[in-house]
Amino acid sequence: MAATSNWFTYALLSAVFAALTAILAKVGIAGVNSDMATLIRTVVILGVLAAFVSATGQWTDPRALSPKTWIFLVLSGLATGASWTCYFRALKLGDASKVAPIDKLSLVLVVVFAVVFLGDRPSLREWLGIALVASGVVVLALK
């Protein structure tokens, strides 16, 4: 039970921080190019994570990682950078209350990609939830 509640707690905190990200970013990008705002945010994240890894003694030699690990972490980093760049541009141009829900279409795409690439098999109940999320995105996207 502890492991289950642990992932759920972190996932819930992730959602809270993601929501704060949208609000804080929308205010922060006023008067600055969205790409520059993304760069500033990335530098802050780099500093915070470096301090966290160092303070908690989690630093390991990156040269010890396998090539597969490097390839997929680099690809993940590139996808994250593309996501953040697009997200900040969307926030610059649109309302946070409209941009953030559309961005959450990623929930649906994660499930589809996990089924196709990772062999995940969501239950009928989970598919229903994903369908409801997709429906909500469509409703929000309609004028």
PyMOL commands that set and color helices and strands:
alter all, ss='L'
color gray80, all
select helices_A, chain A and resi 2-28+34-55+62-64+67-93+96-103+105-118+124-141
alter helices_A, ss='H'
color red, helices_A
deselect
rebuild
show_as cartoon
